[in-house]
Amino acid sequence: MPNYELVYIVSPEVTDEELPDVLNKVDEAVGKTEGSVIEVAQWGRKKFAYPIKRFLEGNYVYTKLDIKPASTKELEVNLSLSDNILRHLLIRLQE
């Protein structure tokens, strides 16, 4: 399976105690698409250059994963429907 990088921004309304639950939900969404998470790195809370959904900051999370190319659309739909995720970017890595 090809490697992908996923960067997403978690809403600042999610507390530090609730953040692991959001990360687990993303991991479960990857698992439902028969993918696997290789690495997760929390980049921390950062300010935006412009407001996103009326928020001025958010928690950035980087995830490296293996997933089938046909399953990426389903993963992106799940991320878009989440209330806690403001934005996401899924990129396929060159092999």
N, C-alpha and C positions, 0 to 999 in steps of 0.2 A: 504494500500500500504506500502511496506517496506521503511524504511529510508535509504538514501544513503548520502555519503559525496563525494563532488567533489572539488578537488584542481586543479587549473589551473594557468599557468604562462602566463601573457600578455606581449607582446613584448615591449621592452623599447622605441621603436619608437612611441608608443601611448603616447600622452601627458597626463598630469593630467586632463586637461579639456575634453579630448576625452575618458578617462577611464570609466565614467558612461555610455557612449553609448555602449561600449563593454560589460559591465556588463548587460545592458538591453537586448542586443542581446542574451546573454546566457540565461537570464530569459525567453525570448521569445521562444528560442529553447526548453527549459524545458516545457513551456506551450503548444507548438505544439505537444509534446508527451504525453499530458494530465497529466502532473506532476505539482507539485507546489513547489515553493521555500520557505523554512522555515526561513533560516538565511543566511546572507551574511556578511563576514568579510574580509576586505582588510588587508593583512599582510604587505603590503608595498613593496618597491623595495629592492631586495636582490641580492648579487653577487652569481654567479654559481661556483661550484667546477671545472667545465670544460665548454667550449663553447657549446652552443646549438644554432644551425642554425647561427653560427658566432656571436652570442651575448654573452656578459659576465655577463649580469644582466637582471632582469625582475621583473614585478610586480606580486606578489603572491596573489591569491584570494581563499578563502575558502567558499564553499557553502554547506549548508545542505538542502536536498530536499526529497520530496516524489515522487516516480515515479514507474510505473509498471516495473517489471523485463523484460518483453518483449520489452519495449520501450528504454531500456538502449543502445542497439546497435545503434538505430537511433540517439540518443543524442550524442554518441561518434563519429559517422560519421560526424555530424554537427560540432562538436568541432575540429575534425581533418581537416576539409575543411577550417576552418577559418584561414585567414592570420595573424590575430592579436594574436592568441593563439599558443604559442610555444609548450607546453606540457600540458597534463591533466591526472588526475588519478581519477577514479570513483570507490568507494568502498561501498559495501553493509554493513550496520551496523547489528550487532547481535541483535536479539530481546529478 
